[in-house]
């Protein structure tokens, strides 16, 4: 009998990922989606199917590390068992005529339910008797959360099956149950698990979550968090014991600890300290103060970055294990952001303890540590509260698949992902997800643009192939676009992730054309600056400008006095205006000063000249222009430079 074509997807994707309160939630959501996609693929392979895209090997010889781990056949060249997702949420396979797609969906749901049950037994069961219909809520949410869609039919032979699944998604048949009561603080569409309504049964609800918090730990369920069943699985499955995790997932997932946004914000500062022995000595003195101030049990709970181990901080040793909240003054001063004692009774903000006090129970300890950090900052400068979230996606992958062949594209993507595993650690980045043509990572601010450029270049190189008949190299027209959000660590992660999605899809890909990089600064009050340009000279000019000296007064005077008018000037007039503004107050006829000013102005003008990507819709229909001028490029370059300037007593950017 002739084989048939099968397309399968599992979701929801964006909602499940975006509904995250911390970086570990974001990683866990990406991991679980990839793991479930792998379960679908493995089930198809066991029933005689062959996965055509992405190319992941066979049942006997899987090449993708996650699929190999699921099948129990890890390959020597794949490295350690996977700790991050590598599989996309959809795939294409050829299957026998008698293949029943419902079977692979049912098998995957059973694996998900088995993982959820392990979390229930380990963390929830002991607190369930304090809830109202907690087990009923749990089963309802776990059993009906995932939407597995498939479509199958004879191979048309012309690639037209590529849109089968998209057309199938227009036929909506997955209707999650209505959720009543109070809603989850992470996944707002789902009911929180206690079953109580806070306006009527606040005390009962608090008792339930305190009991669950006691089982899971205060650092895994923070004060005020009330989660759904799905959110609890996402949050707590990495905390299962070794044998429990081995049985539920198939291997031990080591990434229990994950770098917080506060920690990633402190990485440039820590690297700055690590580069100088005297500064390192002062940091070690501060570390010892933290160790001496807290008891050993509390101290173990507050070295939550053990799994991070960024290459650029290797020389700091155990100092780099300290929780990120201890490196930022605002985070250390906030009891909710940086609790000092895992045994402290959790309370709502403003809720009195048994003695009737509203104060932080660790006030004296916190004051002592804050003074020690202030002393350190006076000597070495202060860490800045910003980190970078990078999102990258290949351009026109569907078109590339139609114009070439699935095997070549999939092989190219595999080569790209091998490079991702090398490039991100080189820039002290942490991979949240890397699969197919997608990359999601968090990075220190000072390395993010450079990393994006390296990833984009690696993507293009990965699509160079060797013609088997001539031995010549051939280049497929493959490009990638990216978005970087430079965010204050205090911004909700879901908002940062949502902004990155919009900047990638609307600003970089659609607005500027493909092969583009969009940069955004997100302060606590919202977006401050945006910049977008085609990869190539734009990002390189921005990085070069960051190394030049542009005072804040010069930048703001330039914007205030000339505004958008400067973009309407010709290149020579624009250069003359900016150079004159830069030289104000300089000694007349100072050749060295003028030479330096010309260098700075050249970098500034190049960084502010944004170039459009390869997309006819982005061209100006009246003038045909593919370039525009905006001072936002210079402001973003200055922002990055200020974040990485650790001059003692320098103000925050």
Secondary structure, 3 states (H helix, E strand, C coil): CCCEEEEEEEECCHHHHHCCCCHHHHHHHHHHHHHHHHHHHHHHHHCCCEEEECCCECCCCECCHHHHHHCCCCCHHHCCCCCCECCCCEEEEEECCCCCHHHHHHHHHHHHHHHHHHHHHHHHCCCHHHCCCHHHHHHHHHHHCCEEEEEEEECCCCCHHHHHHHHHHCCCCCCCCCCCCCECCCCCCCECCCCCCHHHHHHHHHHHHHHHHHHHCCCCCCCCCCCCHHHHHHHHHHHCCHHHHHHHHCCCCCCCCCCCHHHHHHHHHHHHHHCCHHHHHHHHHHHHHHHHHCCHHHHHHCCCCCCCCCHHHHHHHHHHHCCHHHCCHHHHCCCCCCCCCCCCCCCCCCCCCCCCCCCCCCHHHHHHHHHHHHHHHHHHCCCCCEEEEEEEEECCHHHHHHHCCHHHHHHHHHHHHHHHHHHHHHCCCEEEEEECCEEEEEECHHHHHHHHHHHHHHHHHHCEEECCCCCCEEECCCCEEEEEEEEECCCCHHHHHHHHHHHHHHHHHHHCCCCEEEEEEEECCEEEEEEEEECCHHHHHHHHHHCCCCCHHHHHHHHHHHHHHHHHCCHHHHHHHHHHHHHCCCCCCCHHHHHHHHHHHHHHHHHHEEECCCCHHHCCCCCCCCEEECCHHHHHHHHHHHHCCCCCCCCCC
